[in-house]
């Protein structure tokens, strides 16, 4: 049996190939992928800028895709057959399960972790089918359709960022960055009655989502910021976030700058600021599924278009397909 999958063959090179269809091994399921997302990490893997490609953790050829939803169609040895026919998504961070970090509830930083569609060892979801370990599945309730399911992984990252900000209802949050993660964080914070301000570009789209307090760079009002989330790739923003946040409060870093950032640790110490880094969605997946299912957060307006596998290379190169909306997110139907 064969299937179609997207393959990165080198920097700036991608093609749709026929590859062997997956078989469910022990502890695994096979998922028919309904929709998969394209994100900034996929862009970096495509262009060759991703740090894993330089450290040897990822190598070409590489099969990407770590934001997805689909239907379980086969189970391997030791897997409960009740998974069959269920719509699911899954954790990107697939760990050993036995080390000190895993036992301590930190599997997302396991030294032996394999990141689906990112690091070597686990082919990704930009394909017609996906083999996936059942232990890392998340079942999606009926209100969470394929589109919402494919947005669970970025939503989980945003969920963790908002949780880390440590805010109460009525407090003020500044989010730097108006891409998918920044806007999802804004939606989640708004659902908690937190006052949300955005700093960045593409502000008309952010305002169309109901975020009236969206500020261009250089025009930020002088307000006390109870927390700041950096969801950008700007090397100057991490330092700016520390300078802006109220003393004794939190800065959350979920964006990664393309070049090293400089933050003056004296500012962190003398302001008694807590700086938190967020890697991955793991602990945020279950809560964001509930938020989507309950209608507290609806990320569907973020989706600009659903494209075919053959169109992904163009999207990764920065081309918007004809008829695409103004949102930042592109989903892929691998059967198109």
RABEL-V120922 format. One record per residue. PSI is psi in degrees with one decimal (999 if undefined). OMEGA is omega in degrees with one decimal (* if undefined). BURIAL is b if it has 24 or more other ideal C-beta (glycine too) atoms within 12 Angstrom, else e. Layout:
psi=PSI omega=OMEGA burial=BURIAL
psi=PSI omega=OMEGA burial=BURIAL
//
This chain:
psi=139.5 omega=177.9 burial=e
psi=164.2 omega=176.1 burial=e
psi=173.1 omega=177.8 burial=b
psi=139.8 omega=179.1 burial=b
psi=150.5 omega=174.3 burial=b
psi=136.6 omega=-178.7 burial=b
psi=127.5 omega=169.3 burial=b
psi=120.5 omega=-176.5 burial=b
psi=-10.2 omega=179.1 burial=e
psi=174.5 omega=-179.2 burial=e
psi=121.7 omega=178.7 burial=e
psi=11.2 omega=-177.9 burial=e
psi=127.4 omega=178.4 burial=e
psi=145.7 omega=177.3 burial=b
psi=154.2 omega=175.0 burial=b
psi=123.1 omega=-177.2 burial=b
psi=155.8 omega=166.6 burial=b
psi=124.5 omega=-176.8 burial=e
psi=163.3 omega=177.8 burial=b
psi=135.5 omega=176.0 burial=e
psi=145.5 omega=-177.3 burial=e
psi=154.6 omega=173.8 burial=b
psi=137.9 omega=-178.6 burial=e
psi=113.0 omega=173.7 burial=b
psi=-176.1 omega=177.6 burial=e
psi=129.9 omega=178.8 burial=e
psi=6.4 omega=-175.9 burial=e
psi=163.8 omega=168.7 burial=b
psi=162.0 omega=167.1 burial=b
psi=133.1 omega=-179.0 burial=b
psi=130.8 omega=166.8 burial=b
psi=111.6 omega=-174.8 burial=b
psi=125.5 omega=176.5 burial=b
psi=-52.8 omega=179.2 burial=b
psi=146.6 omega=175.1 burial=b
psi=147.1 omega=-178.8 burial=b
psi=158.3 omega=173.9 burial=b
psi=129.8 omega=-176.2 burial=b
psi=-179.0 omega=-176.7 burial=b
psi=-33.5 omega=176.7 burial=b
psi=-39.6 omega=177.2 burial=b
psi=-37.5 omega=177.1 burial=b
psi=-45.5 omega=-178.3 burial=b
psi=-36.0 omega=175.7 burial=b
psi=-37.0 omega=179.8 burial=b
psi=-43.7 omega=-177.1 burial=b
psi=-19.4 omega=-176.2 burial=e
psi=5.2 omega=-177.6 burial=e
psi=-15.5 omega=-176.4 burial=e
psi=131.6 omega=-175.4 burial=b
psi=-32.3 omega=-179.8 burial=e
psi=-30.4 omega=179.1 burial=b
psi=-25.2 omega=-179.7 burial=b
psi=-26.7 omega=178.9 burial=e
psi=-13.0 omega=-177.8 burial=e
psi=1.1 omega=178.7 burial=e
psi=-26.7 omega=174.9 burial=e
psi=142.0 omega=178.5 burial=b
psi=154.7 omega=172.7 burial=e
psi=150.0 omega=-5.6 burial=e
psi=147.3 omega=-174.3 burial=e
psi=137.1 omega=177.8 burial=b
psi=108.9 omega=-171.6 burial=b
psi=178.0 omega=174.5 burial=b
psi=107.3 omega=-180.0 burial=b
psi=3.5 omega=174.2 burial=b
psi=116.4 omega=-169.4 burial=b
psi=163.4 omega=167.5 burial=b
psi=154.2 omega=-179.7 burial=b
psi=-176.2 omega=-176.4 burial=b
psi=130.0 omega=177.7 burial=b
psi=124.9 omega=-178.2 burial=b
psi=-7.7 omega=177.5 burial=b
psi=150.1 omega=177.9 burial=b
psi=145.9 omega=176.9 burial=b
psi=-179.1 omega=-178.3 burial=b
psi=133.2 omega=176.7 burial=e
psi=2.7 omega=-178.7 burial=e
psi=133.8 omega=178.4 burial=b
psi=124.6 omega=-176.9 burial=e
psi=-7.5 omega=176.4 burial=e
psi=-12.6 omega=174.9 burial=e
psi=-23.4 omega=-175.6 burial=b
psi=131.7 omega=177.7 burial=e
psi=-0.9 omega=-177.5 burial=e
psi=142.9 omega=172.4 burial=b
psi=132.9 omega=-173.9 burial=b
psi=165.4 omega=161.3 burial=b
psi=-176.0 omega=-176.2 burial=b
psi=163.3 omega=178.7 burial=b
psi=135.5 omega=175.8 burial=b
psi=-32.0 omega=-171.3 burial=b
psi=102.9 omega=-176.5 burial=b
psi=112.9 omega=-167.1 burial=b
psi=178.2 omega=-178.2 burial=b
psi=-31.3 omega=179.3 burial=e
psi=-7.2 omega=-173.5 burial=e
psi=-16.5 omega=-172.7 burial=e
psi=174.3 omega=-179.0 burial=e
psi=-39.7 omega=-179.4 burial=e
psi=-44.1 omega=179.0 burial=e
psi=-44.9 omega=-179.7 burial=e
psi=-25.7 omega=179.7 burial=e
psi=9.8 omega=178.0 burial=e
psi=18.4 omega=-179.0 burial=e
psi=47.6 omega=-176.6 burial=e
psi=-23.1 omega=-177.1 burial=b
psi=-8.6 omega=174.5 burial=b
psi=22.0 omega=175.1 burial=e
psi=135.6 omega=-179.6 burial=b
psi=-26.3 omega=179.8 burial=e
psi=13.8 omega=-175.2 burial=e
psi=140.4 omega=172.6 burial=b
psi=121.2 omega=-176.1 burial=b
psi=119.0 omega=-176.7 burial=b
psi=124.2 omega=174.8 burial=b
psi=7.1 omega=-178.0 burial=b
psi=-58.7 omega=177.9 burial=b
psi=159.6 omega=179.2 burial=b
psi=147.3 omega=172.1 burial=e
psi=-20.1 omega=-179.6 burial=e
psi=97.8 omega=178.1 burial=b
psi=143.5 omega=-171.6 burial=b
psi=-172.1 omega=-168.3 burial=b
psi=3.3 omega=173.2 burial=b
psi=66.7 omega=-174.0 burial=b
psi=165.4 omega=-179.7 burial=b
psi=-31.7 omega=180.0 burial=b
psi=161.5 omega=-175.8 burial=b
psi=130.2 omega=169.2 burial=b
psi=133.3 omega=-171.2 burial=b
psi=140.6 omega=179.6 burial=b
psi=129.6 omega=-175.5 burial=b
psi=-28.3 omega=-178.3 burial=b
psi=-18.4 omega=-177.0 burial=b
psi=11.8 omega=176.8 burial=b
psi=153.0 omega=169.0 burial=b
psi=119.0 omega=177.2 burial=b
psi=141.6 omega=-179.3 burial=b
psi=123.4 omega=178.7 burial=b
psi=164.9 omega=-173.6 burial=e
psi=-39.7 omega=-179.1 burial=e
psi=-15.5 omega=-178.4 burial=e
psi=97.6 omega=-177.4 burial=b
psi=-174.2 omega=-176.3 burial=b
psi=-38.2 omega=180.0 burial=b
psi=-50.2 omega=177.9 burial=b
psi=-38.8 omega=-180.0 burial=b
psi=-38.4 omega=179.5 burial=b
psi=-12.9 omega=178.9 burial=b
psi=7.2 omega=179.0 burial=b
psi=-42.7 omega=-176.6 burial=b
psi=-51.4 omega=175.2 burial=b
psi=-33.7 omega=176.2 burial=b
psi=-36.6 omega=177.7 burial=b
psi=-37.7 omega=175.0 burial=b
psi=-46.5 omega=179.4 burial=b
psi=-39.8 omega=178.0 burial=b
psi=-47.5 omega=-179.9 burial=b
psi=-37.7 omega=179.7 burial=b
psi=-43.8 omega=179.3 burial=b
psi=-41.0 omega=176.3 burial=b
psi=-43.9 omega=-176.6 burial=b
psi=-23.4 omega=179.4 burial=b
psi=-25.1 omega=172.8 burial=b
psi=42.1 omega=-175.4 burial=b
psi=153.9 omega=174.2 burial=b
psi=159.8 omega=176.3 burial=e
psi=137.8 omega=179.3 burial=e
psi=-15.6 omega=177.7 burial=e
psi=166.7 omega=-169.6 burial=b
psi=128.3 omega=-179.7 burial=b
psi=130.5 omega=171.5 burial=b
psi=125.2 omega=176.5 burial=b
psi=117.2 omega=175.3 burial=b
psi=118.8 omega=-178.5 burial=b
psi=127.0 omega=-177.5 burial=b
psi=30.6 omega=169.7 burial=b
psi=-165.2 omega=-175.4 burial=b
psi=-48.9 omega=-176.6 burial=b
psi=-44.0 omega=179.0 burial=b
psi=-43.8 omega=-179.2 burial=b
psi=-37.3 omega=175.2 burial=b
psi=-41.3 omega=176.9 burial=b
psi=-39.6 omega=178.2 burial=b
psi=-42.8 omega=178.8 burial=b
psi=-43.0 omega=-179.0 burial=b
psi=-44.0 omega=179.2 burial=b
psi=-42.2 omega=178.5 burial=b
psi=-37.3 omega=179.8 burial=b
psi=-15.7 omega=178.8 burial=b
psi=12.2 omega=179.9 burial=b
psi=32.1 omega=172.6 burial=e
psi=139.2 omega=177.3 burial=b
psi=117.7 omega=-172.4 burial=b
psi=130.6 omega=169.7 burial=b
psi=143.0 omega=179.1 burial=b
psi=145.1 omega=178.0 burial=b
psi=123.6 omega=178.9 burial=b
psi=-143.4 omega=-176.4 burial=b
psi=178.7 omega=178.4 burial=e
psi=44.7 omega=-171.4 burial=b
psi=-26.7 omega=179.5 burial=b
psi=-39.7 omega=177.6 burial=e
psi=-44.3 omega=178.3 burial=b
psi=-42.3 omega=179.5 burial=b
psi=-32.4 omega=178.4 burial=e
psi=-20.2 omega=177.3 burial=e
psi=2.5 omega=177.8 burial=b
psi=9.5 omega=179.2 burial=e
psi=86.3 omega=-176.5 burial=b
psi=-29.9 omega=-178.3 burial=e
psi=68.2 omega=179.3 burial=b
psi=119.4 omega=-167.5 burial=b
psi=134.2 omega=173.2 burial=b
psi=157.4 omega=176.1 burial=e
psi=135.1 omega=178.6 burial=e
psi=-1.6 omega=-178.2 burial=e
psi=27.7 omega=-176.4 burial=e
psi=130.1 omega=177.8 burial=b
psi=153.4 omega=179.5 burial=e
psi=91.8 omega=-179.6 burial=e
psi=155.4 omega=172.7 burial=e
psi=124.1 omega=-177.9 burial=e
psi=113.7 omega=-177.0 burial=b
psi=-22.5 omega=172.7 burial=b
psi=154.7 omega=176.5 burial=b
psi=131.3 omega=172.5 burial=b
psi=125.1 omega=175.0 burial=b
psi=106.3 omega=177.8 burial=b
psi=38.9 omega=-178.2 burial=b
psi=176.7 omega=170.0 burial=b
psi=20.8 omega=-178.6 burial=b
psi=125.3 omega=-177.0 burial=b
psi=-18.4 omega=179.8 burial=e
psi=-14.6 omega=-172.8 burial=e
psi=-37.8 omega=179.3 burial=b
psi=-41.8 omega=178.0 burial=b
psi=-41.2 omega=178.0 burial=b
psi=-41.3 omega=-178.7 burial=b
psi=-42.5 omega=179.4 burial=b
psi=-39.2 omega=-179.5 burial=b
psi=-29.2 omega=-177.1 burial=b
psi=-34.1 omega=-171.1 burial=b
psi=148.4 omega=176.7 burial=b
psi=144.0 omega=175.0 burial=b
psi=142.0 omega=178.2 burial=e
psi=6.8 omega=-178.0 burial=e
psi=-161.1 omega=-167.4 burial=b
psi=142.0 omega=168.2 burial=b
psi=132.0 omega=-178.4 burial=b
psi=126.3 omega=179.8 burial=b
psi=112.9 omega=174.7 burial=b
psi=-17.3 omega=174.0 burial=b
psi=158.9 omega=176.5 burial=b
psi=121.1 omega=178.8 burial=b
psi=151.1 omega=-178.3 burial=b
psi=-22.6 omega=175.9 burial=e
psi=161.3 omega=-177.1 burial=e
psi=140.5 omega=178.1 burial=e
psi=149.7 omega=176.3 burial=b
psi=123.4 omega=175.4 burial=e
psi=129.7 omega=179.6 burial=b
psi=110.7 omega=-177.3 burial=e
psi=-21.6 omega=176.7 burial=e
psi=-35.9 omega=177.0 burial=e
psi=-39.7 omega=178.7 burial=e
psi=-45.7 omega=-176.4 burial=b
psi=-49.5 omega=-173.7 burial=e
psi=-21.4 omega=174.0 burial=e
psi=-2.0 omega=-179.0 burial=b
psi=44.5 omega=-178.2 burial=e
psi=139.8 omega=171.0 burial=b
psi=122.4 omega=178.0 burial=b
psi=128.5 omega=-174.9 burial=b
psi=130.8 omega=173.4 burial=b
psi=143.1 omega=-179.1 burial=b
psi=120.6 omega=175.3 burial=b
psi=107.6 omega=172.9 burial=b
psi=165.9 omega=-171.1 burial=b
psi=-2.5 omega=-163.3 burial=b
psi=-60.0 omega=-175.7 burial=b
psi=-12.7 omega=-179.5 burial=b
psi=-7.3 omega=-173.2 burial=b
psi=-52.6 omega=-177.8 burial=b
psi=-44.9 omega=179.0 burial=b
psi=-35.7 omega=-178.2 burial=b
psi=-31.6 omega=172.7 burial=b
psi=-43.8 omega=178.5 burial=b
psi=-41.0 omega=179.9 burial=b
psi=-40.3 omega=176.7 burial=b
psi=-45.5 omega=-176.9 burial=b
psi=-35.5 omega=-178.5 burial=b
psi=-3.8 omega=179.7 burial=e
psi=11.9 omega=179.1 burial=e
psi=-29.8 omega=178.8 burial=e
psi=129.2 omega=177.0 burial=b
psi=99.9 omega=-176.5 burial=b
psi=1.1 omega=-173.6 burial=b
psi=-31.8 omega=177.2 burial=b
psi=-16.4 omega=179.5 burial=b
psi=-19.5 omega=-174.3 burial=b
psi=118.4 omega=-180.0 burial=b
psi=-34.9 omega=-177.2 burial=b
psi=157.6 omega=169.1 burial=b
psi=121.1 omega=-173.5 burial=b
psi=176.2 omega=177.0 burial=b
psi=162.6 omega=178.1 burial=b
psi=-40.2 omega=-176.9 burial=b
psi=-17.4 omega=-178.6 burial=e
psi=-7.3 omega=-171.2 burial=b
psi=-40.8 omega=-179.0 burial=b
psi=-40.9 omega=178.1 burial=b
psi=-41.3 omega=177.5 burial=e
psi=-43.5 omega=-179.6 burial=b
psi=-28.8 omega=177.9 burial=b
psi=-0.5 omega=176.2 burial=e
psi=9.4 omega=-179.9 burial=e
psi=131.7 omega=176.8 burial=e
psi=126.0 omega=-179.6 burial=e
psi=152.3 omega=176.3 burial=b
psi=135.5 omega=178.5 burial=e
psi=-0.3 omega=-179.7 burial=e
psi=145.4 omega=176.0 burial=e
psi=-171.2 omega=-174.7 burial=e
psi=-2.4 omega=-179.7 burial=e
psi=164.8 omega=-176.3 burial=b
psi=-7.9 omega=-168.7 burial=b
psi=137.1 omega=173.9 burial=b
psi=131.8 omega=173.9 burial=b
psi=158.9 omega=-176.0 burial=b
psi=129.9 omega=170.3 burial=b
psi=104.2 omega=-172.2 burial=b
psi=-7.2 omega=178.7 burial=b
psi=0.8 omega=176.8 burial=b
psi=999 omega=* burial=e
//
